[in-house]
Amino acid sequence: MTLPGQTAGVSVFFDPITTDLHISRTSASIAYAAGTLAGILPAPIIGRWIDKRGPRLTATIIAGGLALACAFMAFVESAVTLLIGFALLRGMAIGGLSLVSQQVVNLWFVHRRGIAAAAASLGLAAGSMIFPQLIDFLISLCGWRGAYLVLALLVALTMLPVAAALFRDRPEKFGLTTDAGLPPAKKEIREEPSFTRDQALRTGVFWLLTAVAFLTNAIGTALLLNHFSIMRAAGITRDSAIYVLGFYASVQAAVTLSTGALLDYYEPRRLVPLAMLLLGTACALPAFGSGIAVSWLYALSLGGAYGAQQAIGAAGYAQYFGRDHLGAIRGASFIFGISGAAFGPLPFAASIDWTGGYSVALICSLVLCFACGVGAFAVRRPSSLVSN
């Protein structure tokens, strides 16, 4: 249900909004970037609130806020109000609901955290398959403003009762054990670490995970936000581009689950080069090729990159730093990681305005993916002594 504020959902609205408001794609991209950055600034505060008050109250308030943000989007009239709308929408969906949803899973699972976090994250992939088609249908039925009002009602009727009825703090408070009482997936069991936010910020692995999130969000957001434009340049119709989005989401779901299973046996940093290889491939394909075959391979690579990063990010911070201060740590990581979604579309907008294509931005993105993948080999697991 974060999809109304995710790029895969917003991208379907992008062309109708720019046409109706008579603004350029660059202006809309700037509004999206500024709105995303403004929206995620409260993430550290939300993270600390989760640590103190628990996820139930936090999730309920945020779900109501997301419904109101969708309703607000139906009434934007200019680039300024569009920026405000994006800030509310992105903040509630990404910096709020996504953060607290990942947090509650990490609180309930430790040794089986990889597969549990990945399984929970399948909802995002499922939403990416369902919402683009749903939104496109709603826009054709009642316009983009009416579509946002329907989404507001949908969020209110689903996430509000789910958050209020089902979200709970860590299981120890209820006399239960983590991992649903299941035995660990591997024989070697490490003592659960307990890093504070400041201690986590001094480790290389925190910045590696954050760099992966930054690049995936920056490049992935730019690609998805300009999805229909990129597909049109490759000779793909809008209807076919919708199906490509659905294929991307199905790949994302499969890779998320398989990466999550691997995380119960391997450290997250070991899987970073795989995520960066897939993301780099997604950049190279539209830069050097075109046609229907390239578009499907592109969706395969991008879905794989998002799926791998999603599982790594969902479980990685808790695996390295423990649960005691996880809300504060994840809140800080969201500021840096999700800021990629704010800045990523800008080079792509500049590339299309200045050169008439996306090749320059895509090639630069490919280089950054390669650098991050190589850098993963230099990072070491943080010592438990840091937490003492």
GIURHU-V164894 format. One line per field, one symbol per residue. ss: DSSP state (@ for helix, = for strand, . for the rest). phi: phi as a letter, one per 40 degrees, with the letter a starting at -180 (. if undefined). Layout:
ss: ???
phi: ???
//
This chain:
ss: ..@@@.@@@@@@@@@@@@@@@...@@@@@@@@@@@@@@@@..@@@@@@@@@@@.@@@@@@@@@@@@@@@@@@@.....@@@@@@@@@@@@@@@@@@@@@@@@@@@@@@....@@@@@@@@@@@@@@@@@@@@@@@@@@@@@@@@@@@@@@@@@@@@@@@@@@@@@@....@@@@...@@@@...............@@@@@..@@@@@@@@@@@@@@@@@@@@@@.@@@@@@@....@@@@@@@@@@@@@@@@@@@@@@@@@@....@@@@@@@@@@@@@@@@@@@@@...@@@@@@@@@@@@@@@@@@@@@@@@@@@@@@....@@@@@@@@@@@@@@@@@@@@@@@@@@@@@@...@@@@@@@@@@@@@@@@@@@@.....@@@@.
phi: .cddbcccccdccdcdcccccfbcccccccccccccccccdcdcccccccdcbgcccdccccccccccccccdcbcbaccccdccccccccccccbccccccccccccbbcbcdcccccccccccccccccdcccccccccbgccccccccccccccbcccccccbcacdcdcbgbbcgfgccdcbccbccccaccccccccbccccccccccccccccccccccbdcccccccgbcccccccccccdcccdcccdccccccccbbcdccccdccccccccccccccbaahcccccccccccccccccccccccbcccccbgbcbcdcccccccdccccdcccdccccccccccbgabdccccccdcccccccccccccbcccccccc
//
